[in-house]
Structures are given as C-alpha cells and as structure tokens.
Amino acid sequence: MKSLFKEFFYSFVLTILSIGGAWIYLGFGAAITVAILIALEVVFSFDNAVINAKTLIRMSKLWQLVFLSVGILIAVVGMRLVFPIAIVSFTANLGWRQVLDLALNDPTHYAHYLGAAHLTISSFGGAFLLLLTLYFFLDSDREILWLHKLERPLQKIGGGLWLAPLIATMVVVVVGLLSSDRGEVLKGGLSGVVAYTAIHLLIAGLSRATGKDASAKYVGWGAFVAFIYLEILDASFSFDGVLGAFAITNSVPLIAIGLGVGAFWVRTLTVYMVKNGTLEAFRFLEHGAHYAIFALAAALMFSIFHEVPEVITGTTGIVIIIASVISSRKFNAARALASNASK
C-alpha cells in the first residue's frame, strides 16, 4: 500500500485539490460532480491505459516523463477543452471566441453543437480504434493467444499491413452508406483509417530504418511519432467521454476538471504498469484491452444510428478486462503448479 501511495501520490493530491476547490468555490454539489467525473474517466479508460503501456514500455524515461507532463497538458487542455471547441467551431461554422462564450455562458447550446458533431467524431474514433484492434488480432507473429478458437483463425488470415485498413475502410463505407449523413460519416471514418494507418506505417518504417526489433526502445523521430500516436489514441477514447459527461453536468469547467484529473490518473496508471511489468505478469491483459476497445469501436459505429449509453460500453470493457485478469491468474497458477510438480 505504501508503494502504491507513492506511485499515485500526485494523482491523490490533484484529486483532493480539485474536489476541495470545487466544494469551496462552487458548493458541495459541484464537488460530488467532479468526483463522479473523475471516477468515470478512470474506470472507463482502463483499457486505454493498457494500450498506452504497450507503447510506453518502448519509450525512454525521458519520453515517459514527457507523456506525463506535456502529454497531460495536451490531454486536459487540448483534448477536453480546446479540441471540442475547435470541433464545434468547424462543424457549426462559428468563430472560436463565440464557441468559447457558449461553452462558458450557455453550456446547453454548446452541448447541442457538440452533439451535432457526433457523426464525424464517432466515425473517426470508431474507425481509428477498429483498425487498432484489427492490426492486433491479424498479427500472424503474435505468440500469445487468449481465446484460441477465435484468435487462431484471425491469425491465419494475416494480411500484413494492407488487410486491416481494407477491412476498416469497407466497414466505414457500409456504415456511411446506411447513415443519414453519409458525407460526414465517410469523411470522419476514412480520416480515422488514414490517420491510424499513417502512424502505424511511420512507426514501423522508422523502426526498420534504425534497425530496431519489436522490443527495442523508440528513439528520435520514432519516439516522437509514438508520442503523437498516444495523443491521438487518447482523443479517440476521450471525446465520447466528453459528450457523455454532459449527461451528468452542463458545466464545461467541471467537465474539464473532472475528466482532466481522471486523465492524469489513467496516465499515472500507465506508467505504473510499465514500471511493474503488469503486461508481463498478466499475459492476457493486453488481449482483454483489445477486445474492450473493439467493443468501444463497435459502440461508436452503432451510435451513428442509435444512442449508446456510455455506461454500457464502459461496463462491457471492465467486464472483459476483469475476465482477462482472471484468466491470467489461472494461467500463472497452473504454470506454477506444473513447475513445482516437475521439481
């Protein structure tokens, strides 16, 4: 417990200051709202932390520090405040000052404009996250399998670098053609496919150019591209949470504070996983995170046609990840038992 408190000390302090500040300046109700938003962000973004850890483990301590410092500023100020304002400004054809005024003084109309951008955001995030899971499950070199009957056939399909983008593009086209606004859906979805594919190929190319294998550290431009990838990934996870937060409160400052502190917890959790070798200790945790992300991608795509409560996607993800942890513990126990029996 002492070690855990040390690892998450700044997260605890930031949480206490945020909830306490909301209580002092805005009242008890605001403090409760901030606490709920922090908890929701942490619980529903656990799969994000697992995927982040997979990339962060290949980054130097310097870049891990950048991820926690500069990255958290981008996550809080950029993705949970500036990015939504920019999206509303672009889709509603309003000036950013006008949008900022709406966010601070007329949050109901701001939430309306933000919801109007839902099709573009959901198609982008859905395609981006779908492609992430496809590259994982179609990887023929992956040695560890969790659900063998499902994952082995996908591995045999393989497809290298081209099949995953092709499948994601086909999904986006079908969803776009069936949607009420095919232009917005196709624009957002295809942008998500292009964005993830470009980053994936760039990281792979930089790794080959520097002669690095799959377990080597990212350096130079490779580390920078990996950092940008983590930030775009965070955006794909977080924006739907911003929309969902308006179901709890219309106060943009409270949403920014609550989700921002939650994002800091998620990033600290990512670093904790890297330091303590969590992915190695729980061999199926990464698989569980990818299944959870696939469920989120499917929910984002489905939300283009019908609203999907965030509690459903969040709960589904948590259940899948818990199942992967239980399977990992059973595997470790069986292996330890076999090892003892052989001595």
VOPAGU-2260 file (C-alpha; in pm, 1 decimal, decimal comma):
REM VOPAGU-2260
SITE   aa  ch    i         X         Y         Z
SITE  MET   A    0       0,0       0,0       0,0
SITE  LYS   A    1     286,2     235,7      82,0
SITE  SER   A    2     438,9     172,0    -258,7
SITE  LEU   A    3     105,4     230,6    -433,7
SITE  PHE   A    4      52,0     558,4    -248,5
SITE  LYS   A    5     399,0     671,7    -355,2
SITE  GLU   A    6     329,3     586,5    -719,5
SITE  PHE   A    7      -6,8     766,0    -721,3
SITE  PHE   A    8      79,2    1045,3    -475,5
SITE  TYR   A    9      37,0    1330,0    -724,6
SITE  SER   A   10    -288,6    1179,0    -852,1
SITE  PHE   A   11    -425,0    1170,6    -496,6
SITE  VAL   A   12    -313,1    1530,0    -432,9
SITE  LEU   A   13    -462,6    1655,3    -759,4
SITE  THR   A   14    -788,4    1475,3    -683,4
SITE  ILE   A   15    -814,2    1624,9    -332,8
SITE  LEU   A   16    -733,0    1975,9    -460,0
SITE  SER   A   17    -985,7    1950,5    -744,5
SITE  ILE   A   18   -1272,0    1818,8    -533,1
SITE  GLY   A   19   -1185,3    2052,7    -244,9
SITE  GLY   A   20   -1160,3    2354,4    -475,9
SITE  ALA   A   21   -1495,2    2274,2    -636,9
SITE  TRP   A   22   -1652,6    2243,3    -289,1
SITE  ILE   A   23   -1507,9    2573,5    -162,6
SITE  TYR   A   24   -1587,5    2784,9    -470,2
SITE  LEU   A   25   -1895,2    2614,0    -619,1
SITE  GLY   A   26   -2050,7    2411,2    -339,5
SITE  PHE   A   27   -2093,9    2050,9    -229,8
SITE  GLY   A   28   -2288,8    1952,3    -541,2
SITE  ALA   A   29   -2004,3    2061,2    -767,5
SITE  ALA   A   30   -1756,1    1861,0    -558,9
SITE  ILE   A   31   -1968,8    1546,4    -595,9
SITE  THR   A   32   -1995,1    1606,2    -971,7
SITE  VAL   A   33   -1616,3    1636,5   -1007,2
SITE  ALA   A   34   -1566,6    1317,3    -804,9
SITE  ILE   A   35   -1812,7    1126,8   -1026,9
SITE  LEU   A   36   -1647,1    1251,0   -1346,3
SITE  ILE   A   37   -1301,1    1151,2   -1218,5
SITE  ALA   A   38   -1423,5     803,3   -1128,8
SITE  LEU   A   39   -1598,6     755,1   -1464,1
SITE  GLU   A   40   -1292,0     862,7   -1660,4
SITE  VAL   A   41   -1065,3     624,0   -1467,2
SITE  VAL   A   42   -1298,6     324,3   -1485,5
SITE  PHE   A   43   -1395,4     365,3   -1849,7
SITE  SER   A   44   -1040,6     442,7   -1970,0
SITE  PHE   A   45    -861,7     148,0   -1810,5
SITE  ASP   A   46    -830,9     -22,6   -2149,3
SITE  ASN   A   47    -670,7     297,6   -2277,7
SITE  ALA   A   48    -409,2     270,0   -2001,6
SITE  VAL   A   49    -327,4     -87,4   -2103,8
SITE  ILE   A   50    -277,3       6,1   -2469,4
SITE  ASN   A   51     -75,2     311,5   -2369,5
SITE  ALA   A   52     150,2      89,5   -2156,4
SITE  LYS   A   53     222,0    -134,9   -2455,7
SITE  THR   A   54     365,3     164,9   -2643,2
SITE  LEU   A   55     513,1     348,2   -2344,8
SITE  ILE   A   56     718,4      45,6   -2240,1
SITE  ARG   A   57     926,2     100,9   -2555,4
SITE  MET   A   58     989,6     469,3   -2477,1
SITE  SER   A   59    1277,7     607,3   -2271,7
SITE  LYS   A   60    1230,9     751,9   -1922,5
SITE  LEU   A   61    1258,4    1098,7   -2076,5
SITE  TRP   A   62     967,8    1032,9   -2313,1
SITE  GLN   A   63     771,3     873,0   -2031,5
SITE  LEU   A   64     818,8    1199,5   -1840,2
SITE  VAL   A   65     706,5    1395,6   -2148,1
SITE  PHE   A   66     399,3    1169,8   -2165,5
SITE  LEU   A   67     313,8    1255,9   -1804,0
SITE  SER   A   68     391,9    1629,0   -1823,1
SITE  VAL   A   69     345,1    1773,9   -2172,1
SITE  GLY   A   70     111,3    1488,8   -2260,3
SITE  ILE   A   71    -121,5    1557,5   -1968,9
SITE  LEU   A   72    -143,2    1924,7   -2068,5
SITE  ILE   A   73    -246,1    1815,0   -2417,7
SITE  ALA   A   74    -492,5    1565,4   -2270,3
SITE  VAL   A   75    -655,4    1810,7   -2028,1
SITE  VAL   A   76    -636,8    2144,9   -2207,7
SITE  GLY   A   77    -619,0    2017,0   -2561,9
SITE  MET   A   78    -844,6    1711,8   -2586,2
SITE  ARG   A   79   -1102,0    1800,1   -2319,2
SITE  LEU   A   80   -1130,7    2176,2   -2373,4
SITE  VAL   A   81    -965,9    2313,3   -2689,2
SITE  PHE   A   82   -1040,9    2017,3   -2917,9
SITE  PRO   A   83   -1418,8    2014,1   -2851,5
SITE  ILE   A   84   -1428,8    2391,7   -2904,5
SITE  ALA   A   85   -1237,9    2352,6   -3233,1
SITE  ILE   A   86   -1474,6    2076,7   -3345,9
SITE  VAL   A   87   -1782,4    2289,6   -3269,5
SITE  SER   A   88   -1624,5    2588,8   -3441,9
SITE  PHE   A   89   -1551,5    2383,6   -3754,0
SITE  THR   A   90   -1878,7    2190,3   -3781,2
SITE  ALA   A   91   -2110,3    2476,9   -3678,0
SITE  ASN   A   92   -1916,5    2740,8   -3875,2
SITE  LEU   A   93   -1877,0    2961,2   -3568,6
SITE  GLY   A   94   -1579,7    3165,9   -3450,6
SITE  TRP   A   95   -1378,0    3011,7   -3169,7
SITE  ARG   A   96   -1447,8    3309,3   -2941,9
SITE  GLN   A   97   -1820,5    3263,0   -2995,2
SITE  VAL   A   98   -1790,2    2893,4   -2919,3
SITE  LEU   A   99   -1585,0    2964,5   -2606,6
SITE  ASP   A  100   -1850,9    3211,2   -2490,9
SITE  LEU   A  101   -2117,0    2942,8   -2544,1
SITE  ALA   A  102   -1910,4    2688,1   -2351,3
SITE  LEU   A  103   -1871,6    2915,3   -2050,1
SITE  ASN   A  104   -2203,2    3101,6   -2052,0
SITE  ASP   A  105   -2451,5    2888,5   -2245,3
SITE  PRO   A  106   -2345,0    2524,6   -2197,7
SITE  THR   A  107   -2681,7    2390,5   -2315,8
SITE  HIS   A  108   -2636,5    2533,3   -2666,5
SITE  TYR   A  109   -2270,1    2436,1   -2659,7
SITE  ALA   A  110   -2366,8    2076,8   -2579,9
SITE  HIS   A  111   -2617,2    2089,3   -2868,2
SITE  TYR   A  112   -2349,6    2197,2   -3116,5
SITE  LEU   A  113   -2109,4    1941,3   -2973,2
SITE  GLY   A  114   -2370,1    1669,7   -3018,7
SITE  ALA   A  115   -2420,2    1779,8   -3379,5
SITE  ALA   A  116   -2056,9    1681,9   -3445,2
SITE  HIS   A  117   -2126,0    1334,7   -3308,6
SITE  LEU   A  118   -2138,0    1163,9   -3650,3
SITE  THR   A  119   -1792,9    1287,3   -3754,0
SITE  ILE   A  120   -1634,8    1213,7   -3416,8
SITE  SER   A  121   -1793,2     869,9   -3376,8
SITE  SER   A  122   -1694,0     759,4   -3726,5
SITE  PHE   A  123   -1336,4     884,9   -3681,6
SITE  GLY   A  124   -1293,2     729,3   -3336,5
SITE  GLY   A  125   -1469,5     408,0   -3435,5
SITE  ALA   A  126   -1252,9     359,0   -3744,2
SITE  PHE   A  127    -931,5     450,5   -3559,9
SITE  LEU   A  128    -997,6     206,5   -3274,6
SITE  LEU   A  129   -1126,7     -66,5   -3508,0
SITE  LEU   A  130    -801,9     -50,1   -3703,3
SITE  LEU   A  131    -604,2     -71,4   -3379,3
SITE  THR   A  132    -774,7    -399,1   -3287,4
SITE  LEU   A  133    -752,5    -541,2   -3640,6
SITE  TYR   A  134    -375,2    -493,9   -3654,6
SITE  PHE   A  135    -351,6    -676,2   -3321,0
SITE  PHE   A  136    -574,2    -974,3   -3399,9
SITE  LEU   A  137    -448,8   -1020,1   -3758,8
SITE  ASP   A  138     -84,8   -1021,1   -3646,9
SITE  SER   A  139      44,5   -1364,2   -3751,9
SITE  ASP   A  140     363,2   -1319,4   -3545,3
SITE  ARG   A  141     179,3   -1283,3   -3214,9
SITE  GLU   A  142     274,1   -1578,6   -2996,2
SITE  ILE   A  143      34,2   -1543,6   -2701,2
SITE  LEU   A  144    -334,3   -1622,1   -2762,8
SITE  TRP   A  145    -619,3   -1591,7   -2514,1
SITE  LEU   A  146    -936,7   -1713,1   -2690,0
SITE  HIS   A  147    -770,8   -1963,5   -2923,4
SITE  LYS   A  148   -1078,2   -2064,9   -3124,7
SITE  LEU   A  149   -1142,5   -1702,9   -3215,4
SITE  GLU   A  150    -789,7   -1564,0   -3242,7
SITE  ARG   A  151    -615,0   -1850,3   -3426,2
SITE  PRO   A  152    -830,6   -1822,4   -3744,1
SITE  LEU   A  153    -775,5   -1445,4   -3749,1
SITE  GLN   A  154    -400,3   -1500,6   -3722,2
SITE  LYS   A  155    -409,5   -1741,2   -4014,3
SITE  ILE   A  156    -578,2   -1475,9   -4228,4
SITE  GLY   A  157    -284,4   -1244,6   -4158,3
SITE  GLY   A  158    -273,8    -988,2   -4435,9
SITE  GLY   A  159      33,7    -795,3   -4329,6
SITE  LEU   A  160      -7,1    -419,5   -4345,9
SITE  TRP   A  161    -283,5    -397,6   -4606,9
SITE  LEU   A  162    -573,9    -617,1   -4491,0
SITE  ALA   A  163    -659,7    -429,1   -4170,1
SITE  PRO   A  164    -702,2     -89,2   -4345,5
SITE  LEU   A  165    -902,5    -259,3   -4621,6
SITE  ILE   A  166   -1145,5    -417,2   -4372,3
SITE  ALA   A  167   -1178,7     -91,6   -4175,8
SITE  THR   A  168   -1244,4     103,1   -4497,3
SITE  MET   A  169   -1513,2    -143,6   -4601,5
SITE  VAL   A  170   -1681,4    -109,9   -4261,2
SITE  VAL   A  171   -1670,9     271,3   -4284,8
SITE  VAL   A  172   -1817,8     267,3   -4636,4
SITE  VAL   A  173   -2103,5      35,1   -4536,0
SITE  VAL   A  174   -2182,6     238,7   -4223,4
SITE  GLY   A  175   -2160,3     561,5   -4423,9
SITE  LEU   A  176   -2397,6     438,4   -4693,5
SITE  LEU   A  177   -2651,4     329,9   -4431,6
SITE  SER   A  178   -2628,3     651,4   -4227,5
SITE  SER   A  179   -2843,7     962,4   -4258,1
SITE  ASP   A  180   -2542,9    1181,7   -4341,4
SITE  ARG   A  181   -2306,3     968,0   -4545,5
SITE  GLY   A  182   -2076,1    1260,5   -4623,4
SITE  GLU   A  183   -1989,7    1335,2   -4260,2
SITE  VAL   A  184   -1960,1     968,9   -4166,9
SITE  LEU   A  185   -1736,2     884,0   -4463,4
SITE  LYS   A  186   -1521,3    1191,5   -4406,4
SITE  GLY   A  187   -1469,4    1115,1   -4038,1
SITE  GLY   A  188   -1429,5     739,0   -4079,3
SITE  LEU   A  189   -1187,0     749,2   -4370,7
SITE  SER   A  190    -984,7    1016,8   -4187,2
SITE  GLY   A  191    -959,4     774,5   -3893,4
SITE  VAL   A  192    -839,3     494,4   -4122,0
SITE  VAL   A  193    -580,8     719,3   -4287,5
SITE  ALA   A  194    -459,8     862,5   -3954,3
SITE  TYR   A  195    -404,3     525,5   -3786,5
SITE  THR   A  196    -253,8     363,9   -4096,6
SITE  ALA   A  197     -12,0     652,3   -4149,1
SITE  ILE   A  198     109,6     644,9   -3788,7
SITE  HIS   A  199     135,4     265,2   -3787,0
SITE  LEU   A  200     340,0     260,9   -4106,9
SITE  LEU   A  201     556,1     553,1   -3995,5
SITE  ILE   A  202     647,3     386,4   -3665,9
SITE  ALA   A  203     717,4      55,9   -3843,3
SITE  GLY   A  204     927,1     232,1   -4106,5
SITE  LEU   A  205    1131,0     426,7   -3852,1
SITE  SER   A  206    1192,4     107,8   -3654,0
SITE  ARG   A  207    1319,6     -73,6   -3965,0
SITE  ALA   A  208    1531,8     222,6   -4072,9
SITE  THR   A  209    1711,2     229,6   -3738,0
SITE  GLY   A  210    1747,3    -148,6   -3726,9
SITE  LYS   A  211    1530,4    -185,3   -3418,8
SITE  ASP   A  212    1339,7    -501,9   -3340,8
SITE  ALA   A  213     987,6    -514,9   -3199,5
SITE  SER   A  214    1108,6    -496,1   -2838,5
SITE  ALA   A  215    1367,3    -219,4   -2878,6
SITE  LYS   A  216    1320,7     131,9   -2744,3
SITE  TYR   A  217    1177,7     406,3   -2963,2
SITE  VAL   A  218    1434,4     680,9   -3018,3
SITE  GLY   A  219    1442,5    1013,1   -3203,0
SITE  TRP   A  220    1162,4    1055,1   -3452,7
SITE  GLY   A  221    1029,5     710,1   -3367,1
SITE  ALA   A  222     968,2     819,3   -3007,1
SITE  PHE   A  223     807,4    1144,6   -3124,3
SITE  VAL   A  224     570,9     961,6   -3360,9
SITE  ALA   A  225     484,6     713,8   -3083,4
SITE  PHE   A  226     404,2    1010,0   -2855,5
SITE  ILE   A  227     176,4    1163,6   -3120,5
SITE  TYR   A  228      10,8     823,3   -3161,8
SITE  LEU   A  229     -65,2     810,6   -2788,9
SITE  GLU   A  230    -220,3    1158,9   -2802,6
SITE  ILE   A  231    -445,2    1072,5   -3099,9
SITE  LEU   A  232    -539,3     748,6   -2927,4
SITE  ASP   A  233    -632,1     948,8   -2617,9
SITE  ALA   A  234    -850,9    1174,5   -2833,1
SITE  SER   A  235   -1033,0     873,5   -2978,4
SITE  PHE   A  236   -1106,6     747,9   -2626,7
SITE  SER   A  237   -1181,2    1081,1   -2461,7
SITE  PHE   A  238   -1412,9    1271,2   -2692,9
SITE  ASP   A  239   -1700,9    1030,2   -2650,0
SITE  GLY   A  240   -1646,9    1069,9   -2275,0
SITE  VAL   A  241   -1677,6    1447,8   -2313,6
SITE  LEU   A  242   -2013,1    1400,7   -2485,0
SITE  GLY   A  243   -2123,8    1156,2   -2215,3
SITE  ALA   A  244   -2018,3    1395,9   -1938,9
SITE  PHE   A  245   -2292,4    1637,6   -2043,9
SITE  ALA   A  246   -2542,1    1378,4   -1921,1
SITE  ILE   A  247   -2403,0    1447,7   -1571,7
SITE  THR   A  248   -2348,5    1824,3   -1587,9
SITE  ASN   A  249   -2360,4    2111,7   -1836,6
SITE  SER   A  250   -2075,3    2293,8   -1662,5
SITE  VAL   A  251   -1779,5    2293,5   -1902,1
SITE  PRO   A  252   -1526,0    2390,1   -1630,2
SITE  LEU   A  253   -1640,9    2099,6   -1409,1
SITE  ILE   A  254   -1622,9    1860,0   -1705,7
SITE  ALA   A  255   -1271,9    1979,1   -1790,7
SITE  ILE   A  256   -1158,5    1944,0   -1427,8
SITE  GLY   A  257   -1319,4    1606,0   -1364,3
SITE  LEU   A  258   -1214,8    1441,7   -1690,6
SITE  GLY   A  259    -874,2    1608,5   -1674,6
SITE  VAL   A  260    -793,8    1469,9   -1330,4
SITE  GLY   A  261    -924,9    1132,2   -1444,9
SITE  ALA   A  262    -691,8    1150,2   -1743,3
SITE  PHE   A  263    -398,4    1214,2   -1509,4
SITE  TRP   A  264    -493,4     903,4   -1310,8
SITE  VAL   A  265    -503,2     699,4   -1632,8
SITE  ARG   A  266    -158,2     822,2   -1737,4
SITE  THR   A  267     -12,1     755,9   -1395,3
SITE  LEU   A  268    -163,8     408,1   -1411,0
SITE  THR   A  269       2,2     358,2   -1750,0
SITE  VAL   A  270     344,6     445,6   -1608,6
SITE  TYR   A  271     277,5     219,5   -1308,2
SITE  MET   A  272     205,8     -71,7   -1543,8
SITE  VAL   A  273     530,4      -7,5   -1729,4
SITE  LYS   A  274     740,7      13,1   -1410,6
SITE  ASN   A  275     589,5    -301,0   -1257,3
SITE  GLY   A  276     574,9    -517,8   -1568,4
SITE  THR   A  277     197,0    -558,9   -1542,1
SITE  LEU   A  278     157,6    -668,0   -1904,5
SITE  GLU   A  279     413,9    -943,4   -1849,7
SITE  ALA   A  280     261,2   -1056,7   -1519,5
SITE  PHE   A  281     -91,8   -1070,7   -1665,9
SITE  ARG   A  282     -31,9   -1224,4   -2007,4
SITE  PHE   A  283    -395,0   -1189,6   -2127,8
SITE  LEU   A  284    -449,4    -831,7   -2006,6
SITE  GLU   A  285    -343,2    -685,0   -2341,5
SITE  HIS   A  286    -587,3    -917,3   -2518,2
SITE  GLY   A  287    -867,8    -811,3   -2286,9
SITE  ALA   A  288    -793,3    -445,8   -2356,3
SITE  HIS   A  289    -811,9    -504,2   -2732,7
SITE  TYR   A  290   -1144,5    -686,9   -2701,8
SITE  ALA   A  291   -1273,1    -398,7   -2488,8
SITE  ILE   A  292   -1152,0    -148,1   -2747,2
SITE  PHE   A  293   -1322,8    -346,5   -3022,9
SITE  ALA   A  294   -1645,9    -323,5   -2820,4
SITE  LEU   A  295   -1594,4      54,1   -2791,3
SITE  ALA   A  296   -1527,6      86,0   -3165,8
SITE  ALA   A  297   -1844,7    -110,0   -3240,0
SITE  ALA   A  298   -2041,1     108,6   -2997,1
SITE  LEU   A  299   -1910,6     425,8   -3161,6
SITE  MET   A  300   -2012,3     298,4   -3504,6
SITE  PHE   A  301   -2354,5     186,1   -3377,0
SITE  SER   A  302   -2406,9     524,2   -3207,5
SITE  ILE   A  303   -2421,7     676,9   -3556,6
SITE  PHE   A  304   -2767,1     516,2   -3583,0
SITE  HIS   A  305   -2879,9     497,0   -3221,6
SITE  GLU   A  306   -2755,2     640,1   -2892,1
SITE  VAL   A  307   -2546,4     400,5   -2685,9
SITE  PRO   A  308   -2525,5     487,7   -2312,4
SITE  GLU   A  309   -2163,1     525,6   -2204,7
SITE  VAL   A  310   -2230,3     307,4   -1900,8
SITE  ILE   A  311   -2289,9      11,4   -2134,0
SITE  THR   A  312   -1961,1      47,8   -2322,4
SITE  GLY   A  313   -1770,8     120,9   -2002,0
SITE  THR   A  314   -1918,1    -173,0   -1812,8
SITE  THR   A  315   -1859,9    -407,1   -2106,5
SITE  GLY   A  316   -1495,1    -305,9   -2122,3
SITE  ILE   A  317   -1441,6    -352,0   -1749,4
SITE  VAL   A  318   -1606,2    -698,1   -1753,3
SITE  ILE   A  319   -1383,2    -809,6   -2042,5
SITE  ILE   A  320   -1066,9    -681,3   -1874,0
SITE  ILE   A  321   -1159,2    -847,3   -1541,7
SITE  ALA   A  322   -1210,5   -1173,8   -1731,0
SITE  SER   A  323    -864,3   -1139,6   -1888,3
SITE  VAL   A  324    -708,6   -1077,1   -1545,7
SITE  ILE   A  325    -881,1   -1385,4   -1400,4
SITE  SER   A  326    -762,1   -1596,5   -1694,7
SITE  SER   A  327    -408,6   -1463,2   -1648,2
SITE  ARG   A  328    -409,2   -1552,8   -1278,8
SITE  LYS   A  329    -538,5   -1903,2   -1355,2
SITE  PHE   A  330    -265,2   -1949,7   -1616,7
SITE  ASN   A  331       3,5   -1830,4   -1374,3
SITE  ALA   A  332    -127,3   -2062,4   -1100,9
SITE  ALA   A  333    -135,8   -2362,2   -1338,1
SITE  ARG   A  334     216,2   -2289,7   -1460,3
SITE  ALA   A  335     346,7   -2254,6   -1102,0
SITE  LEU   A  336     177,7   -2580,7   -1008,4
SITE  ALA   A  337     332,4   -2759,9   -1307,9
SITE  SER   A  338     671,6   -2612,1   -1226,1
SITE  ASN   A  339     654,8   -2732,7    -864,9
SITE  ALA   A  340     538,7   -3077,5    -973,5
SITE  SER   A  341     836,5   -3114,9   -1208,0
SITE  LYS   A  342    1088,4   -3040,9    -928,7
